[in-house]
Amino acid sequence: MERDVYSGRLKLLGEENETTLLAANNYAASLLILERFAEAKSLMRRWIPVARRVLGAEHRLMLRIRWTSARALILDPSAMLDDLREAVTMLKDTDRIARRVLGGAHPLAVDIENGLRNARAVLLARELRQSQHVEPSRSSA
């Protein structure tokens, strides 16, 4: 259903429209629920530059789009370390902007802050797991 709404908004309103951007974000969020991470990541990568151009970096919907995009990276069990690092970096910046623009108590700012904390934990766990799988180098004696 979200895909149909997204497609309809895109056809009717075009891509440089706030309602289309909201529909794209909602569609991506539903893909995350369905664990279709690759599709959600691809969709968000397409829409982040459009949203930045149309809305600006400080718009509430832009913050939500960046949060959804980061969640697509974090929730994907097959995400590479670089993807997780990208998510942490994106959330650090988004958290800073959300706190300044919305205030630290705003529900979206709280969600982003919690997402950043979770992203850091996921990244650390993955880094530790990967470092344990690396065989120590053998010394030549």
TORZA-234305 format. One record per atom (N, C-alpha, C, O, CB): x, y, z; atom name; residue in one letter. Coordinates in steps of 0.001 Angstrom, whole numbers, plus 500000, padded with zeros to 6 digits. Glycine has a CB too. Example, Ala and Ser with C-alpha at 12.3 -4.5 7.8 and 13.67 -1.06 7.14 Angstrom:
BEGIN
c1 | c2 | c3 | atome | residu
513190 | 494310 | 507800 | N | A
512300 | 495500 | 507800 | CA | A
513200 | 496700 | 507800 | C | A
514236 | 496681 | 508465 | O | A
511308 | 495527 | 509046 | CB | A
512850 | 497750 | 507080 | N | S
513670 | 498940 | 507140 | CA | S
512900 | 500030 | 507870 | C | S
513409 | 501138 | 508039 | O | S
514084 | 499402 | 505725 | CB | S
% end
This chain:
BEGIN
c1 | c2 | c3 | atome | residu
500820 | 498819 | 500000 | N | M
500000 | 500000 | 500000 | CA | M
500883 | 501272 | 500000 | C | M
500618 | 502221 | 499263 | O | M
499056 | 499983 | 501216 | CB | M
501928 | 501268 | 500835 | N | E
502828 | 502427 | 500873 | CA | E
503499 | 502645 | 499523 | C | E
503707 | 503784 | 499105 | O | E
503894 | 502244 | 501964 | CB | E
503842 | 501542 | 498834 | N | R
504458 | 501660 | 497514 | CA | R
503496 | 502333 | 496549 | C | R
503907 | 503173 | 495749 | O | R
504877 | 500277 | 496979 | CB | R
502227 | 501974 | 496617 | N | D
501232 | 502575 | 495726 | CA | D
501050 | 504063 | 496015 | C | D
500936 | 504871 | 495093 | O | D
499893 | 501851 | 495863 | CB | D
501024 | 504417 | 497293 | N | V
500907 | 505829 | 497668 | CA | V
502123 | 506599 | 497151 | C | V
501993 | 507674 | 496567 | O | V
500777 | 505985 | 499214 | CB | V
503297 | 506028 | 497376 | N | Y
504541 | 506650 | 496914 | CA | Y
504512 | 506844 | 495396 | C | Y
504791 | 507937 | 494903 | O | Y
505762 | 505791 | 497322 | CB | Y
504178 | 505795 | 494665 | N | S
504137 | 505887 | 493198 | CA | S
503119 | 506926 | 492734 | C | S
503381 | 507699 | 491813 | O | S
503800 | 504517 | 492585 | CB | S
501968 | 506935 | 493375 | N | G
500926 | 507899 | 493011 | CA | G
501358 | 509331 | 493268 | C | G
501145 | 510206 | 492429 | O | G
499654 | 507609 | 493777 | CB | G
501962 | 509573 | 494422 | N | R
502442 | 510925 | 494747 | CA | R
503522 | 511365 | 493757 | C | R
503544 | 512510 | 493307 | O | R
502994 | 510973 | 496195 | CB | R
504409 | 510436 | 493431 | N | L
505488 | 510759 | 492503 | CA | L
504927 | 511149 | 491134 | C | L
505373 | 512125 | 490531 | O | L
506451 | 509567 | 492366 | CB | L
503953 | 510386 | 490650 | N | K
503349 | 510689 | 489340 | CA | K
502533 | 511975 | 489375 | C | K
502586 | 512776 | 488443 | O | K
502459 | 509530 | 488886 | CB | K
501789 | 512166 | 490439 | N | L
500887 | 513307 | 490525 | CA | L
501609 | 514618 | 490860 | C | L
501321 | 515662 | 490276 | O | L
499827 | 513035 | 491562 | CB | L
502537 | 514548 | 491795 | N | L
503148 | 515768 | 492323 | CA | L
504585 | 516009 | 491879 | C | L
505098 | 517123 | 491990 | O | L
503109 | 515729 | 493799 | CB | L
505230 | 514961 | 491374 | N | G
506626 | 515086 | 490976 | CA | G
507540 | 514847 | 492154 | C | G
507090 | 514719 | 493293 | O | G
506895 | 516458 | 490373 | CB | G
508839 | 514788 | 491866 | N | E
509781 | 514422 | 492921 | CA | E
510145 | 515583 | 493841 | C | E
510545 | 515343 | 494980 | O | E
511029 | 513868 | 492308 | CB | E
510025 | 516802 | 493400 | N | E
510421 | 517940 | 494231 | CA | E
509230 | 518499 | 495001 | C | E
508931 | 519691 | 494933 | O | E
511050 | 519039 | 493367 | CB | E
508560 | 517616 | 495731 | N | N
507381 | 517976 | 496486 | CA | N
507470 | 517341 | 497871 | C | N
507840 | 516174 | 497998 | O | N
506094 | 517533 | 495748 | CB | N
507136 | 518093 | 498890 | N | E
507248 | 517605 | 500262 | CA | E
506373 | 516372 | 500504 | C | E
506783 | 515456 | 501216 | O | E
506869 | 518710 | 501240 | CB | E
505189 | 516341 | 499926 | N | T
504294 | 515194 | 500110 | CA | T
504883 | 513943 | 499464 | C | T
504741 | 512847 | 500005 | O | T
502902 | 515492 | 499517 | CB | T
505536 | 514090 | 498325 | N | T
506203 | 512956 | 497676 | CA | T
507357 | 512467 | 498549 | C | T
507562 | 511262 | 498698 | O | T
506720 | 513352 | 496262 | CB | T
508100 | 513395 | 499116 | N | L
509217 | 513017 | 499988 | CA | L
508716 | 512283 | 501228 | C | L
509336 | 511317 | 501673 | O | L
510023 | 514260 | 500400 | CB | L
507608 | 512736 | 501781 | N | L
507015 | 512051 | 502928 | CA | L
506577 | 510640 | 502545 | C | L
506788 | 509693 | 503303 | O | L
505820 | 512849 | 503474 | CB | L
505974 | 510504 | 501380 | N | A
505546 | 509181 | 500907 | CA | A
506743 | 508265 | 500692 | C | A
506674 | 507076 | 501005 | O | A
504742 | 509308 | 499602 | CB | A
507838 | 508798 | 500163 | N | A
509057 | 508001 | 499969 | CA | A
509602 | 507533 | 501316 | C | A
510004 | 506378 | 501456 | O | A
510135 | 508820 | 499209 | CB | A
509616 | 508418 | 502301 | N | N
510096 | 508045 | 503626 | CA | N
509192 | 506979 | 504256 | C | N
509685 | 506021 | 504851 | O | N
510173 | 509282 | 504532 | CB | N
507886 | 507145 | 504126 | N | N
506956 | 506163 | 504678 | CA | N
507112 | 504809 | 503997 | C | N
507030 | 503768 | 504649 | O | N
505517 | 506657 | 504537 | CB | N
507333 | 504823 | 502707 | N | Y
507549 | 503582 | 501960 | CA | Y
508824 | 502900 | 502451 | C | Y
508834 | 501690 | 502677 | O | Y
507635 | 503863 | 500434 | CB | Y
509886 | 503664 | 502614 | N | A
511146 | 503097 | 503100 | CA | A
510971 | 502530 | 504508 | C | A
511498 | 501460 | 504812 | O | A
512260 | 504164 | 503089 | CB | A
510242 | 503234 | 505361 | N | A
510001 | 502743 | 506724 | CA | A
509234 | 501418 | 506694 | C | A
509500 | 500527 | 507500 | O | A
509218 | 503793 | 507548 | CB | A
508294 | 501292 | 505774 | N | S
507555 | 500024 | 505669 | CA | S
508459 | 498912 | 505127 | C | S
508298 | 497751 | 505502 | O | S
506313 | 500193 | 504756 | CB | S
509399 | 499252 | 504259 | N | L
510362 | 498253 | 503780 | CA | L
511241 | 497752 | 504921 | C | L
511609 | 496578 | 504951 | O | L
511237 | 498842 | 502660 | CB | L
511580 | 498636 | 505859 | N | L
512368 | 498218 | 507017 | CA | L
511592 | 497221 | 507875 | C | L
512154 | 496237 | 508355 | O | L
512771 | 499439 | 507858 | CB | L
510322 | 497475 | 508061 | N | I
509486 | 496555 | 508833 | CA | I
509453 | 495185 | 508166 | C | I
509429 | 494155 | 508840 | O | I
508054 | 497113 | 508981 | CB | I
509452 | 495185 | 506843 | N | L
509427 | 493936 | 506069 | CA | L
510826 | 493326 | 505915 | C | L
510989 | 492281 | 505284 | O | L
508819 | 494188 | 504685 | CB | L
511828 | 493988 | 506496 | N | E
513225 | 493553 | 506429 | CA | E
513758 | 493488 | 505003 | C | E
514568 | 492624 | 504668 | O | E
513370 | 492201 | 507078 | CB | E
513299 | 494398 | 504185 | N | R
513784 | 494534 | 502813 | CA | R
514766 | 495708 | 502785 | C | R
514504 | 496766 | 502213 | O | R
512594 | 494753 | 501796 | CB | R
515901 | 495466 | 503429 | N | F
516876 | 496521 | 503699 | CA | F
517517 | 497085 | 502440 | C | F
517700 | 498298 | 502330 | O | F
517945 | 495998 | 504606 | CB | F
517856 | 496235 | 501504 | N | A
518507 | 496715 | 500274 | CA | A
517592 | 497682 | 499529 | C | A
518051 | 498709 | 499028 | O | A
518886 | 495527 | 499356 | CB | A
516318 | 497364 | 499455 | N | E
515370 | 498253 | 498773 | CA | E
515232 | 499582 | 499516 | C | E
515189 | 500647 | 498902 | O | E
513992 | 497574 | 498646 | CB | E
515164 | 499503 | 500842 | N | A
515037 | 500731 | 501638 | CA | A
516278 | 501606 | 501468 | C | A
516160 | 502820 | 501306 | O | A
514821 | 500391 | 503135 | CB | A
517469 | 500997 | 501504 | N | K
518708 | 501766 | 501332 | CA | K
518743 | 502429 | 499963 | C | K
519096 | 503602 | 499843 | O | K
519941 | 500858 | 501512 | CB | K
518381 | 501686 | 498947 | N | S
518387 | 502228 | 497591 | CA | S
517409 | 503400 | 497463 | C | S
517730 | 504425 | 496861 | O | S
518033 | 501129 | 496577 | CB | S
516246 | 503241 | 498021 | N | L
515230 | 504292 | 497970 | CA | L
515718 | 505549 | 498688 | C | L
515569 | 506658 | 498175 | O | L
513913 | 503799 | 498596 | CB | L
516294 | 505377 | 499860 | N | M
516762 | 506526 | 500626 | CA | M
517949 | 507205 | 499951 | C | M
518054 | 508431 | 499972 | O | M
517142 | 506098 | 502035 | CB | M
518837 | 506426 | 499358 | N | R
519980 | 507035 | 498656 | CA | R
519496 | 507912 | 497494 | C | R
520114 | 508926 | 497171 | O | R
520944 | 505936 | 498129 | CB | R
518400 | 507514 | 496882 | N | R
517837 | 508319 | 495798 | CA | R
517240 | 509619 | 496325 | C | R
517381 | 510668 | 495696 | O | R
516771 | 507523 | 495045 | CB | R
516574 | 509556 | 497477 | N | W
515784 | 510689 | 497929 | CA | W
516514 | 511676 | 498835 | C | W
516081 | 512822 | 498949 | O | W
514603 | 510191 | 498632 | CB | W
517593 | 511277 | 499476 | N | I
518295 | 512210 | 500360 | CA | I
518764 | 513472 | 499618 | C | I
518530 | 514577 | 500109 | O | I
519494 | 511514 | 501001 | CB | I
519414 | 513345 | 498459 | N | P
519835 | 514580 | 497769 | CA | P
518655 | 515450 | 497335 | C | P
518741 | 516678 | 497367 | O | P
520674 | 514230 | 496548 | CB | P
517563 | 514819 | 496933 | N | V
516371 | 515583 | 496523 | CA | V
515810 | 516329 | 497737 | C | V
515498 | 517517 | 497660 | O | V
515279 | 514637 | 495903 | CB | V
515688 | 515614 | 498850 | N | A
515147 | 516228 | 500069 | CA | A
516032 | 517373 | 500544 | C | A
515527 | 518415 | 500961 | O | A
515005 | 515179 | 501183 | CB | A
517336 | 517189 | 500485 | N | R
518261 | 518252 | 500912 | CA | R
518061 | 519493 | 500042 | C | R
518035 | 520617 | 500545 | O | R
519743 | 517766 | 500831 | CB | R
517919 | 519278 | 498732 | N | R
517747 | 520395 | 497800 | CA | R
516385 | 521076 | 498004 | C | R
516300 | 522304 | 497994 | O | R
517882 | 519901 | 496342 | CB | R
515333 | 520290 | 498187 | N | V
513979 | 520837 | 498276 | CA | V
513679 | 521408 | 499661 | C | V
513079 | 522476 | 499777 | O | V
512960 | 519760 | 497934 | CB | V
514093 | 520704 | 500703 | N | L
513712 | 521070 | 502061 | CA | L
514787 | 521826 | 502828 | C | L
514480 | 522666 | 503674 | O | L
513349 | 519848 | 502815 | CB | L
516037 | 521527 | 502531 | N | G
517136 | 522069 | 503323 | CA | G
517496 | 521104 | 504437 | C | G
516694 | 520249 | 504811 | O | G
516768 | 523445 | 503901 | CB | G
518695 | 521242 | 504962 | N | A
519240 | 520293 | 505933 | CA | A
518527 | 520319 | 507277 | C | A
518610 | 519348 | 508029 | O | A
520692 | 520570 | 506143 | CB | A
517829 | 521406 | 507601 | N | E
517255 | 521556 | 508936 | CA | E
515754 | 521283 | 509003 | C | E
515157 | 521386 | 510075 | O | E
517521 | 522935 | 509436 | CB | E
515150 | 520944 | 507894 | N | H
513706 | 520669 | 507875 | CA | H
513412 | 519377 | 508626 | C | H
514176 | 518414 | 508548 | O | H
513179 | 520576 | 506417 | CB | H
512309 | 519366 | 509348 | N | R
511934 | 518185 | 510147 | CA | R
511837 | 516922 | 509300 | C | R
512290 | 515860 | 509728 | O | R
510603 | 518427 | 510849 | CB | R
511254 | 517015 | 508104 | N | L
511146 | 515832 | 507244 | CA | L
512525 | 515383 | 506767 | C | L
512768 | 514184 | 506633 | O | L
510235 | 516123 | 506035 | CB | L
513422 | 516318 | 506511 | N | M
514789 | 515952 | 506119 | CA | M
515465 | 515178 | 507241 | C | M
516162 | 514195 | 506988 | O | M
515616 | 517211 | 505762 | CB | M
515262 | 515614 | 508476 | N | L
515824 | 514894 | 509620 | CA | L
515247 | 513482 | 509699 | C | L
515968 | 512518 | 509957 | O | L
515545 | 515659 | 510932 | CB | L
513947 | 513375 | 509476 | N | R
513292 | 512059 | 509514 | CA | R
513804 | 511163 | 508388 | C | R
513999 | 509966 | 508600 | O | R
511759 | 512215 | 509409 | CB | R
514023 | 511712 | 507211 | N | I
514539 | 510946 | 506072 | CA | I
515945 | 510432 | 506376 | C | I
516268 | 509282 | 506078 | O | I
514548 | 511814 | 504787 | CB | I
516763 | 511271 | 506958 | N | R
518126 | 510830 | 507315 | CA | R
518085 | 509757 | 508402 | C | R
518896 | 508830 | 508389 | O | R
518978 | 512032 | 507792 | CB | R
517159 | 509876 | 509331 | N | W
517017 | 508871 | 510385 | CA | W
516583 | 507537 | 509780 | C | W
517118 | 506489 | 510144 | O | W
515998 | 509338 | 511453 | CB | W
515627 | 507569 | 508870 | N | T
515177 | 506345 | 508192 | CA | T
516316 | 505725 | 507403 | C | T
516497 | 504507 | 507414 | O | T
513987 | 506644 | 507257 | CB | T
517081 | 506558 | 506721 | N | S
518210 | 506065 | 505938 | CA | S
519239 | 505383 | 506836 | C | S
519737 | 504306 | 506506 | O | S
518864 | 507214 | 505161 | CB | S
519552 | 505999 | 507953 | N | A
520513 | 505407 | 508889 | CA | A
519974 | 504090 | 509455 | C | A
520725 | 503128 | 509609 | O | A
520827 | 506394 | 510040 | CB | A
518696 | 504048 | 509757 | N | R
518093 | 502808 | 510264 | CA | R
518202 | 501687 | 509235 | C | R
518406 | 500529 | 509599 | O | R
516617 | 503040 | 510634 | CB | R
518068 | 502025 | 507953 | N | A
518202 | 501014 | 506899 | CA | A
519590 | 500393 | 506920 | C | A
519748 | 499203 | 506645 | O | A
517921 | 501631 | 505520 | CB | A
520583 | 501188 | 507241 | N | L
521953 | 500680 | 507323 | CA | L
522174 | 499866 | 508597 | C | L
522786 | 498799 | 508563 | O | L
522950 | 501838 | 507265 | CB | L
521677 | 500371 | 509700 | N | I
521909 | 499740 | 511001 | CA | I
521169 | 498412 | 511140 | C | I
521722 | 497442 | 511657 | O | I
521485 | 500678 | 512116 | CB | I
519937 | 498369 | 510685 | N | L
519108 | 497174 | 510879 | CA | L
519487 | 496019 | 509969 | C | L
519128 | 494873 | 510240 | O | L
517668 | 497516 | 510659 | CB | L
520201 | 496303 | 508904 | N | D
520571 | 495270 | 507938 | CA | D
521671 | 494383 | 508525 | C | D
522789 | 494853 | 508735 | O | D
521038 | 495908 | 506601 | CB | D
521370 | 493103 | 508794 | N | P
522385 | 492231 | 509377 | CA | P
523574 | 491992 | 508448 | C | P
524640 | 491581 | 508905 | O | P
521764 | 490912 | 509748 | CB | P
523405 | 492241 | 507163 | N | S
524504 | 492039 | 506222 | CA | S
525266 | 493334 | 505930 | C | S
526113 | 493363 | 505037 | O | S
523972 | 491455 | 504926 | CB | S
524972 | 494402 | 506672 | N | A
525643 | 495684 | 506444 | CA | A
527138 | 495546 | 506702 | C | A
527560 | 494865 | 507636 | O | A
525042 | 496786 | 507345 | CB | A
527911 | 496186 | 505882 | N | M
529361 | 496205 | 506034 | CA | M
529734 | 497247 | 507094 | C | M
528931 | 498114 | 507438 | O | M
530063 | 496516 | 504671 | CB | M
530951 | 497148 | 507599 | N | L
531414 | 498106 | 508597 | CA | L
531328 | 499550 | 508078 | C | L
530962 | 500459 | 508823 | O | L
532853 | 497779 | 509006 | CB | L
531661 | 499748 | 506817 | N | D
531584 | 501100 | 506245 | CA | D
530154 | 501629 | 506264 | C | D
529933 | 502820 | 506484 | O | D
532122 | 501105 | 504808 | CB | D
529171 | 500735 | 506031 | N | D
527760 | 501148 | 506101 | CA | D
527409 | 501591 | 507519 | C | D
526738 | 502604 | 507715 | O | D
526825 | 499992 | 505653 | CB | D
527863 | 500830 | 508492 | N | L
527575 | 501163 | 509888 | CA | L
528258 | 502463 | 510301 | C | L
527685 | 503272 | 511031 | O | L
528019 | 500024 | 510809 | CB | L
529478 | 502652 | 509832 | N | R
530179 | 503916 | 510116 | CA | R
529447 | 505098 | 509471 | C | R
529327 | 506168 | 510067 | O | R
531643 | 503853 | 509606 | CB | R
528965 | 504887 | 508254 | N | E
528190 | 505923 | 507571 | CA | E
526941 | 506270 | 508373 | C | E
526598 | 507444 | 508511 | O | E
527804 | 505465 | 506152 | CB | E
526261 | 505257 | 508899 | N | A
525057 | 505486 | 509692 | CA | A
525367 | 506281 | 510951 | C | A
524628 | 507201 | 511301 | O | A
524403 | 504160 | 510061 | CB | A
526451 | 505937 | 511632 | N | V
526837 | 506661 | 512847 | CA | V
527158 | 508112 | 512516 | C | V
526718 | 509022 | 513219 | O | V
528049 | 505986 | 513527 | CB | V
527916 | 508334 | 511459 | N | T
528264 | 509697 | 511052 | CA | T
527007 | 510490 | 510702 | C | T
526860 | 511642 | 511111 | O | T
529231 | 509674 | 509850 | CB | T
526108 | 509874 | 509948 | N | M
524868 | 510536 | 509553 | CA | M
524033 | 510886 | 510786 | C | M
523478 | 511981 | 510877 | O | M
524059 | 509640 | 508593 | CB | M
523948 | 509955 | 511725 | N | L
523143 | 510198 | 512919 | CA | L
523773 | 511232 | 513850 | C | L
523054 | 511984 | 514508 | O | L
522934 | 508901 | 513668 | CB | L
525103 | 511281 | 513914 | N | K
525758 | 512324 | 514719 | CA | K
525348 | 513696 | 514207 | C | K
524954 | 514566 | 514984 | O | K
527307 | 512171 | 514680 | CB | K
525443 | 513880 | 512911 | N | D
525095 | 515157 | 512299 | CA | D
523604 | 515443 | 512457 | C | D
523214 | 516561 | 512793 | O | D
525483 | 515164 | 510814 | CB | D
522782 | 514441 | 512217 | N | T
521331 | 514605 | 512322 | CA | T
520925 | 514913 | 513757 | C | T
520047 | 515744 | 513990 | O | T
520609 | 513343 | 511828 | CB | T
521563 | 514245 | 514725 | N | D
521282 | 514485 | 516134 | CA | D
521620 | 515928 | 516514 | C | D
520847 | 516599 | 517198 | O | D
522072 | 513502 | 517013 | CB | D
522766 | 516385 | 516066 | N | R
523190 | 517765 | 516362 | CA | R
522178 | 518773 | 515810 | C | R
521792 | 519715 | 516502 | O | R
524596 | 518041 | 515764 | CB | R
521755 | 518568 | 514568 | N | I
520794 | 519485 | 513934 | CA | I
519441 | 519400 | 514634 | C | I
518822 | 520429 | 514906 | O | I
520637 | 519159 | 512425 | CB | I
518974 | 518183 | 514928 | N | A
517666 | 518005 | 515562 | CA | A
517614 | 518679 | 516932 | C | A
516614 | 519306 | 517282 | O | A
517343 | 516512 | 515701 | CB | A
518679 | 518552 | 517694 | N | R
518713 | 519184 | 519020 | CA | R
518659 | 520704 | 518907 | C | R
517983 | 521378 | 519685 | O | R
519977 | 518761 | 519784 | CB | R
519386 | 521229 | 517923 | N | R
519423 | 522681 | 517744 | CA | R
518090 | 523215 | 517228 | C | R
517598 | 524238 | 517702 | O | R
520545 | 523068 | 516782 | CB | R
517507 | 522510 | 516246 | N | V
516302 | 523003 | 515587 | CA | V
515032 | 522662 | 516365 | C | V
514143 | 523501 | 516506 | O | V
516211 | 522433 | 514189 | CB | V
514950 | 521441 | 516866 | N | L
513723 | 520975 | 517512 | CA | L
513776 | 521038 | 519037 | C | L
512743 | 521133 | 519700 | O | L
513434 | 519567 | 517085 | CB | L
514979 | 520984 | 519579 | N | G
515130 | 520886 | 521027 | CA | G
515306 | 519432 | 521422 | C | G
514756 | 518538 | 520779 | O | G
513916 | 521503 | 521754 | CB | G
516063 | 519194 | 522467 | N | G
516396 | 517836 | 522882 | CA | G
515227 | 516994 | 523338 | C | G
515320 | 515766 | 523328 | O | G
517375 | 517892 | 523960 | CB | G
514118 | 517618 | 523743 | N | A
512966 | 516864 | 524240 | CA | A
511966 | 516493 | 523140 | C | A
511032 | 515731 | 523389 | O | A
512262 | 517665 | 525308 | CB | A
512149 | 517018 | 521945 | N | H
511217 | 516710 | 520841 | CA | H
511271 | 515215 | 520542 | C | H
512354 | 514632 | 520523 | O | H
511567 | 517541 | 519554 | CB | H
510118 | 514585 | 520308 | N | P
510107 | 513133 | 520071 | CA | P
511038 | 512670 | 518940 | C | P
511676 | 511624 | 519062 | O | P
508703 | 512696 | 519757 | CB | P
511123 | 513428 | 517854 | N | L
512026 | 513040 | 516770 | CA | L
513481 | 513151 | 517216 | C | L
514296 | 512289 | 516887 | O | L
511783 | 513913 | 515526 | CB | L
513812 | 514197 | 517957 | N | A
515176 | 514352 | 518453 | CA | A
515531 | 513208 | 519401 | C | A
516653 | 512702 | 519372 | O | A
515343 | 515710 | 519164 | CB | A
514589 | 512804 | 520231 | N | V
514815 | 511682 | 521145 | CA | V
515014 | 510389 | 520360 | C | V
515902 | 509600 | 520680 | O | V
513635 | 511535 | 522130 | CB | V
514188 | 510169 | 519331 | N | D
514341 | 508972 | 518488 | CA | D
515710 | 508943 | 517813 | C | D
516358 | 507899 | 517753 | O | D
513231 | 508920 | 517421 | CB | D
516139 | 510082 | 517311 | N | I
517435 | 510159 | 516631 | CA | I
518567 | 509902 | 517633 | C | I
519515 | 509178 | 517329 | O | I
517616 | 511547 | 515948 | CB | I
518465 | 510493 | 518817 | N | E
519481 | 510267 | 519848 | CA | E
519562 | 508782 | 520218 | C | E
520655 | 508227 | 520330 | O | E
519171 | 511111 | 521103 | CB | E
518410 | 508148 | 520404 | N | N
518386 | 506711 | 520705 | CA | N
518936 | 505902 | 519535 | C | N
519639 | 504912 | 519734 | O | N
516953 | 506253 | 521036 | CB | N
518615 | 506326 | 518323 | N | G
519146 | 505656 | 517135 | CA | G
520657 | 505758 | 517055 | C | G
521329 | 504801 | 516671 | O | G
518528 | 506241 | 515881 | CB | G
521196 | 506916 | 517418 | N | L
522642 | 507101 | 517421 | CA | L
523290 | 506181 | 518452 | C | L
524306 | 505544 | 518172 | O | L
522999 | 508572 | 517711 | CB | L
522709 | 506116 | 519628 | N | R
523237 | 505236 | 520676 | CA | R
523225 | 503775 | 520200 | C | R
524191 | 503039 | 520401 | O | R
522407 | 505386 | 521985 | CB | R
522132 | 503376 | 519575 | N | N
522014 | 502013 | 519039 | CA | N
523019 | 501772 | 517921 | C | N
523652 | 500718 | 517872 | O | N
520591 | 501761 | 518524 | CB | N
523168 | 502739 | 517027 | N | A
524106 | 502596 | 515910 | CA | A
525527 | 502430 | 516412 | C | A
526281 | 501608 | 515892 | O | A
524021 | 503803 | 514974 | CB | A
525897 | 503205 | 517418 | N | R
527243 | 503078 | 517991 | CA | R
527444 | 501695 | 518603 | C | R
528515 | 501105 | 518464 | O | R
527483 | 504166 | 519057 | CB | R
526423 | 501178 | 519276 | N | A
526523 | 499848 | 519890 | CA | A
526642 | 498760 | 518826 | C | A
527441 | 497835 | 518973 | O | A
525301 | 499576 | 520786 | CB | A
525862 | 498863 | 517764 | N | V
525917 | 497882 | 516674 | CA | V
527290 | 497926 | 516004 | C | V
527880 | 496882 | 515725 | O | V
524795 | 498153 | 515630 | CB | V
527796 | 499130 | 515747 | N | L
529115 | 499273 | 515124 | CA | L
530200 | 498679 | 516018 | C | L
531056 | 497936 | 515537 | O | L
529418 | 500755 | 514832 | CB | L
530176 | 498992 | 517296 | N | L
531186 | 498470 | 518214 | CA | L
531133 | 496941 | 518271 | C | L
532171 | 496281 | 518224 | O | L
530989 | 499063 | 519620 | CB | L
529946 | 496389 | 518372 | N | A
529809 | 494926 | 518425 | CA | A
530344 | 494281 | 517151 | C | A
531018 | 493252 | 517208 | O | A
528335 | 494530 | 518636 | CB | A
530044 | 494887 | 515998 | N | R
530515 | 494333 | 514725 | CA | R
532021 | 494447 | 514611 | C | R
532679 | 493524 | 514130 | O | R
529848 | 495042 | 513545 | CB | R
532583 | 495581 | 515055 | N | E
534038 | 495750 | 515009 | CA | E
534728 | 494723 | 515916 | C | E
535740 | 494134 | 515535 | O | E
534430 | 497189 | 515431 | CB | E
534179 | 494514 | 517106 | N | L
534760 | 493529 | 518021 | CA | L
534678 | 492125 | 517438 | C | L
535640 | 491360 | 517507 | O | L
534050 | 493574 | 519377 | CB | L
533531 | 491790 | 516866 | N | R
533356 | 490470 | 516262 | CA | R
534328 | 490269 | 515113 | C | R
534910 | 489194 | 514970 | O | R
531919 | 490290 | 515771 | CB | R
534506 | 491294 | 514297 | N | Q
535417 | 491177 | 513157 | CA | Q
536859 | 491063 | 513635 | C | Q
537633 | 490295 | 513064 | O | Q
535264 | 492383 | 512213 | CB | Q
537232 | 491807 | 514665 | N | S
538612 | 491742 | 515147 | CA | S
538923 | 490378 | 515749 | C | S
540080 | 489957 | 515743 | O | S
538867 | 492839 | 516180 | CB | S
537934 | 489690 | 516259 | N | Q
538144 | 488357 | 516822 | CA | Q
538313 | 487312 | 515727 | C | Q
538871 | 486243 | 515972 | O | Q
536978 | 487976 | 517730 | CB | Q
537835 | 487612 | 514521 | N | H
537943 | 486672 | 513409 | CA | H
539235 | 486833 | 512624 | C | H
539551 | 485998 | 511775 | O | H
536771 | 486839 | 512483 | CB | H
539971 | 487876 | 512891 | N | V
541230 | 488115 | 512194 | CA | V
542308 | 487286 | 512891 | C | V
542509 | 487386 | 514101 | O | V
541602 | 489647 | 512180 | CB | V
542981 | 486481 | 512108 | N | E
544043 | 485646 | 512684 | CA | E
545270 | 486500 | 512951 | C | E
545622 | 487356 | 512140 | O | E
544400 | 484464 | 511740 | CB | E
545929 | 486270 | 514094 | N | P
547140 | 487034 | 514379 | CA | P
548224 | 486677 | 513372 | C | P
548319 | 485542 | 512905 | O | P
547631 | 486770 | 515818 | CB | P
549042 | 487681 | 513051 | N | S
550124 | 487413 | 512104 | CA | S
551174 | 486538 | 512756 | C | S
551429 | 486631 | 513957 | O | S
550755 | 488724 | 511602 | CB | S
551761 | 485708 | 511963 | N | R
552802 | 484803 | 512475 | CA | R
554157 | 485496 | 512356 | C | R
554491 | 486093 | 511333 | O | R
552804 | 483437 | 511694 | CB | R
554917 | 485394 | 513432 | N | S
556247 | 486000 | 513375 | CA | S
557216 | 485017 | 512728 | C | S
557085 | 483803 | 512882 | O | S
556739 | 486406 | 514797 | CB | S
558170 | 485551 | 512018 | N | S
559163 | 484674 | 511372 | CA | S
560346 | 484519 | 512315 | C | S
561116 | 485452 | 512544 | O | S
559628 | 485252 | 509980 | CB | S
560463 | 483343 | 512840 | N | A
561558 | 483090 | 513767 | CA | A
562495 | 482064 | 513234 | C | A
563480 | 481728 | 513891 | O | A
561041 | 482654 | 515097 | CB | A
% end
